[in-house]
Structure formats: structure tokens, C-alpha cells
């Protein structure tokens, strides 16, 4: 376990120094303050506008951070040739994968806390109380980001950063469009399109982790849905990490 923690700590230090992380955070904060301005100018419900755009910023830019930093995790070690030093030590390759994953999850957690703190301050600026369902939405978004990180790590274990980013982003988009895919699947008569869509339904349905719309409209989210959707995400995370470990273990760095 100490080996995993050491790799996770080094991964976090490396990720936190990445300039693209701060560029994405800057645009996320800019979107939040823009949401505040638009909310104040709206004639209806300014808090709903701020909440909607704020949650969107937390989700979208969190995923972008996961993709841009996650897809290069393995490649950087290979490019710098530090992978040879790591695998020459008594470290199992699953230690490496798990350590990299935990380091990125910690990085995502830090940015989520930062954005959520700013988001809370903006909401309290508009009203004197906070709807704690907002934090349930943020928690599910964090699970989504953890899932995207596992996908990015899986893709980076067998291909280049460019294709890793392309595959990860594609899986994210498919996951967010899953209800539409099911709808088209029921209506299409083309067997090729049907097969492609059917295979895509095996990918994680990320809409289950997106309750932002319900929160904005003050709709109650059943507790059993939150628990089942959380377990759903954790199962997919485990699958992608297992696949990443299997593929990475087969790579020859000699």
C-alpha cells in the first residue's frame, strides 16, 4: 500500500504543476461569475440561472481536467523514460496503475472543492441559504469525473495521448447522450446502425450521474437512486481499472 501511496503522491504533485489545469480552472471560474451576472440580469429566477450554469461548469471543466491530465499519465512516464526506473523496482504494475489513478482522483478532488467553494459563495451572495441537494449533485459529478479518469487511464495504457483523449472524450459524449441512443435504437431499421448503437449501450450511462436539472427545479432525488447510481459508477470504475491493469501488464518496455 505504501508503494501505491508514493506513486499517487508523485502523480498529484506532477498534475498540480500542470499549467493546463489552472487554465481550465480559470475558465470554470469565469463561467461561474458569468452565470452570476446573467442571473442578476434575469427577470425570473436568478438563483436557478446561477445554479444551473455553476453546476454545468463544475461538471464540464472537471471532466476536461480529467481528460487532459489523465490521458498523458502513462505516456509521460514512457516519454521521460522514468517508467524503466519504476518497473525495475519491486513494484507490481497494478501498483503503478492504482497509484496513478488515486493521484488523479486527489487532483480532481482538490479542483472540485475549489470550484464548489466559489459556487457556494456565489449562491449565498444571491440568497441567505443554500440547498444542500446541490452538494449531492456535486458528489455525483465527482463520481462521473472519477469514472472519466479511469477511462482515460485505460485508454492511455495502450495508445498515444491524442487517441487516448479522442477515445475518452467520445466515451464521455456517448455516455451523456445515452437516452437519445436508446431512443434511436428503438426506431432504427438499419441493422448496421442498430449494432453500432447496441454496442455503445455497453458503455457507462453518464446521465445517471447528472441530477443537476432536478436540483435546479427543486425536484427530490430518491435515496435509493443515489445509492444505485453511485454503485453503478463504482462498478464501471473497477472494470476500467482492471482492464487498464491487464493491458499495462502486457506492455513490454525492454
C-alpha positions as CSV (number, residue, x, y, z in Angstrom):
1,X,0.0,0.0,0.0
2,X,2.9,2.3,0.7
3,X,4.1,1.9,-2.9
4,X,0.6,2.9,-4.2
5,X,0.6,6.0,-1.9
6,X,4.0,7.0,-3.1
7,X,3.1,6.8,-6.7
8,X,-0.2,8.7,-6.0
9,X,1.6,11.5,-4.2
10,X,4.1,11.9,-7.1
11,X,1.3,11.9,-9.6
12,X,-0.6,14.5,-7.6
13,X,2.5,16.7,-7.4
14,X,3.1,16.4,-11.2
15,X,-0.6,17.1,-12.1
16,X,-0.9,20.1,-9.8
17,X,2.0,21.7,-11.6
18,X,0.4,21.3,-15.0
19,X,-0.4,24.7,-16.4
20,X,-3.4,23.4,-18.3
21,X,-5.0,22.6,-15.0
22,X,-5.0,26.3,-14.0
23,X,-6.1,27.4,-17.5
24,X,-9.2,25.2,-17.2
25,X,-9.9,26.3,-13.6
26,X,-9.7,29.9,-14.8
27,X,-12.4,29.4,-17.5
28,X,-14.5,27.4,-15.0
29,X,-14.4,30.3,-12.5
30,X,-15.1,32.8,-15.4
31,X,-18.2,30.8,-16.4
32,X,-19.4,30.9,-12.7
33,X,-19.1,34.6,-12.4
34,X,-20.7,35.0,-15.8
35,X,-23.6,32.9,-14.5
36,X,-23.9,35.2,-11.5
37,X,-24.1,38.2,-13.8
38,X,-26.6,36.6,-16.1
39,X,-28.7,35.5,-13.1
40,X,-28.8,39.0,-11.7
41,X,-29.9,40.4,-15.1
42,X,-32.6,37.7,-15.5
43,X,-36.2,38.7,-14.7
44,X,-37.3,35.4,-13.4
45,X,-35.2,33.2,-11.0
46,X,-31.6,34.4,-10.8
47,X,-30.6,31.6,-8.4
48,X,-31.7,29.0,-10.8
49,X,-29.6,30.5,-13.6
50,X,-26.6,30.7,-11.3
51,X,-27.1,27.1,-10.0
52,X,-27.6,25.7,-13.5
53,X,-24.6,27.3,-15.0
54,X,-22.5,26.7,-11.9
55,X,-23.2,23.0,-11.8
56,X,-22.5,22.8,-15.5
57,X,-19.1,24.5,-15.0
58,X,-18.2,22.1,-12.2
59,X,-19.1,19.1,-14.3
60,X,-17.8,20.2,-17.7
61,X,-14.5,21.6,-16.6
62,X,-13.9,18.8,-14.1
63,X,-14.3,16.3,-17.0
64,X,-11.9,18.4,-19.2
65,X,-9.3,18.4,-16.4
66,X,-9.7,14.6,-16.1
67,X,-9.3,14.1,-19.8
68,X,-6.4,16.5,-20.5
69,X,-4.3,15.4,-17.5
70,X,-5.4,11.8,-17.4
71,X,-4.6,10.7,-20.9
72,X,-0.9,11.5,-20.6
73,X,-0.4,9.8,-17.2
74,X,1.3,6.7,-18.7
75,X,2.8,8.4,-21.7
76,X,4.7,10.9,-19.7
77,X,6.4,8.1,-17.8
78,X,7.4,6.4,-21.0
79,X,8.5,9.6,-22.7
80,X,10.7,10.6,-19.8
81,X,11.9,7.0,-19.5
82,X,11.1,7.1,-15.8
83,X,8.9,4.0,-16.4
84,X,12.1,1.9,-16.7
85,X,13.2,3.0,-13.2
86,X,9.8,2.2,-11.8
87,X,9.4,-1.2,-13.3
88,X,12.9,-2.2,-12.3
89,X,11.9,-1.8,-8.6
90,X,9.8,-4.4,-6.7
91,X,6.6,-2.7,-7.8
92,X,3.7,-4.6,-9.4
93,X,2.2,-2.9,-12.4
94,X,-1.2,-2.8,-10.7
95,X,0.5,-0.6,-8.0
96,X,1.5,1.8,-10.8
97,X,-2.0,1.9,-12.3
98,X,-3.7,2.3,-8.9
99,X,-1.2,4.9,-7.8
100,X,-1.7,7.0,-10.9
101,X,-5.4,6.7,-10.6
102,X,-5.5,7.8,-6.9
103,X,-3.2,10.7,-7.7
104,X,-5.5,12.0,-10.4
105,X,-8.6,11.4,-8.2
106,X,-6.9,13.5,-5.5
107,X,-6.2,16.2,-8.1
108,X,-9.8,16.1,-9.2
109,X,-11.0,16.3,-5.6
110,X,-8.9,19.5,-5.0
111,X,-10.3,21.2,-8.0
112,X,-13.9,20.1,-7.1
113,X,-13.5,21.5,-3.6
114,X,-12.2,24.8,-5.0
115,X,-15.0,25.2,-7.6
116,X,-17.7,24.1,-5.1
117,X,-16.4,26.6,-2.5
118,X,-16.6,29.5,-5.1
119,X,-20.0,28.2,-6.2
120,X,-21.3,28.2,-2.7
121,X,-20.2,31.8,-2.1
122,X,-21.9,32.9,-5.3
123,X,-25.2,31.2,-4.3
124,X,-25.0,32.7,-0.8
125,X,-24.4,36.1,-2.4
126,X,-27.8,35.8,-4.1
127,X,-29.7,34.3,-1.2
128,X,-29.2,33.7,2.5
129,X,-29.4,29.9,2.4
130,X,-28.0,27.0,0.4
131,X,-29.9,24.0,-1.0
132,X,-27.9,21.0,0.2
133,X,-29.1,19.0,-2.8
134,X,-26.6,21.0,-4.7
135,X,-23.8,19.0,-2.9
136,X,-25.5,15.7,-3.9
137,X,-25.2,16.8,-7.5
138,X,-21.6,17.8,-7.0
139,X,-20.9,14.4,-5.4
140,X,-22.3,12.5,-8.4
141,X,-20.4,14.8,-10.7
142,X,-17.2,13.8,-8.8
143,X,-18.1,10.2,-9.3
144,X,-18.5,10.9,-13.0
145,X,-15.1,12.6,-13.1
146,X,-13.6,9.6,-11.3
147,X,-15.1,7.3,-13.9
148,X,-13.8,9.5,-16.7
149,X,-10.3,9.3,-15.1
150,X,-10.5,5.5,-15.1
151,X,-11.5,5.6,-18.8
152,X,-8.6,8.0,-19.6
153,X,-6.1,5.7,-17.7
154,X,-7.5,2.7,-19.5
155,X,-7.0,4.4,-22.9
156,X,-3.6,5.7,-22.1
157,X,-2.4,2.2,-21.1
158,X,-2.4,1.1,-24.8
159,X,-2.3,4.1,-27.1
160,X,-0.9,7.7,-27.5
161,X,-2.2,10.7,-25.7
162,X,-4.0,12.0,-28.8
163,X,-6.0,8.9,-29.3
164,X,-6.5,8.4,-25.6
165,X,-8.1,11.9,-25.4
166,X,-10.2,11.2,-28.5
167,X,-11.5,7.8,-27.2
168,X,-12.1,9.2,-23.7
169,X,-14.0,12.2,-24.9
170,X,-16.0,10.0,-27.3
171,X,-17.0,7.7,-24.4
172,X,-18.0,10.7,-22.4
173,X,-20.2,12.2,-25.1
174,X,-21.8,8.8,-25.8
175,X,-22.4,8.4,-22.0
176,X,-24.1,11.8,-21.9
177,X,-26.2,11.0,-25.0
178,X,-27.3,7.6,-23.8
179,X,-31.1,8.3,-23.5
180,X,-31.0,9.6,-27.2
181,X,-29.1,6.5,-28.2
182,X,-31.8,4.2,-26.7
183,X,-34.4,6.3,-28.4
184,X,-32.8,5.9,-31.8
185,X,-32.1,2.3,-31.2
186,X,-35.8,1.6,-30.8
187,X,-36.7,3.3,-34.1
188,X,-33.8,2.4,-36.4
189,X,-34.3,-0.3,-39.0
190,X,-30.8,-0.3,-40.4
191,X,-29.0,-3.4,-38.9
192,X,-25.5,-1.9,-39.0
193,X,-26.6,1.3,-37.2
194,X,-28.6,-0.9,-34.8
195,X,-25.5,-3.0,-34.0
196,X,-23.3,0.1,-33.5
197,X,-25.8,1.7,-31.2
198,X,-26.3,-1.6,-29.3
199,X,-22.6,-1.9,-28.6
200,X,-22.4,1.7,-27.5
201,X,-25.1,1.0,-24.8
202,X,-22.5,-1.2,-23.1
203,X,-20.6,2.0,-22.2
204,X,-21.4,3.8,-18.9
205,X,-24.6,5.8,-18.9
206,X,-23.3,9.1,-17.5
207,X,-26.8,10.7,-17.4
208,X,-27.4,8.6,-14.3
209,X,-24.8,10.8,-12.6
210,X,-26.3,14.1,-13.7
211,X,-29.0,15.3,-11.4
212,X,-28.3,19.0,-12.0
213,X,-31.6,19.6,-13.7
214,X,-33.6,18.0,-10.9
215,X,-31.7,20.1,-8.3
216,X,-32.3,23.3,-10.3
217,X,-36.0,22.6,-10.4
218,X,-36.1,21.6,-6.7
219,X,-37.1,18.0,-7.5
220,X,-36.4,15.3,-4.9
221,X,-34.0,12.6,-5.9
222,X,-34.8,9.3,-4.2
223,X,-32.0,8.0,-1.9
224,X,-32.1,4.5,-3.4
225,X,-31.4,6.1,-6.9
226,X,-28.4,8.0,-5.5
227,X,-27.0,4.8,-4.0
228,X,-27.7,2.6,-7.0
229,X,-26.2,5.2,-9.4
230,X,-23.2,5.5,-7.2
231,X,-22.6,1.7,-7.1
232,X,-23.1,1.7,-10.9
233,X,-20.3,4.2,-11.3
234,X,-18.0,2.4,-8.9
235,X,-18.6,-0.9,-10.8
236,X,-17.6,0.7,-14.1
237,X,-14.5,2.3,-12.4
238,X,-13.4,-1.1,-11.2
239,X,-13.9,-2.6,-14.7
240,X,-11.9,0.1,-16.4
241,X,-9.1,-0.1,-13.8
242,X,-9.0,-3.9,-14.2
243,X,-8.8,-3.6,-18.0
244,X,-6.1,-0.9,-17.7
245,X,-4.0,-3.1,-15.4
246,X,-4.4,-6.1,-17.7
247,X,-3.3,-4.1,-20.8
248,X,-0.5,-2.3,-19.0
249,X,0.8,-5.6,-17.6
250,X,1.2,-6.9,-21.2
251,X,3.3,-4.0,-22.4
252,X,6.9,-4.7,-22.9
253,X,9.2,-1.7,-22.0
254,X,12.5,-3.6,-22.6
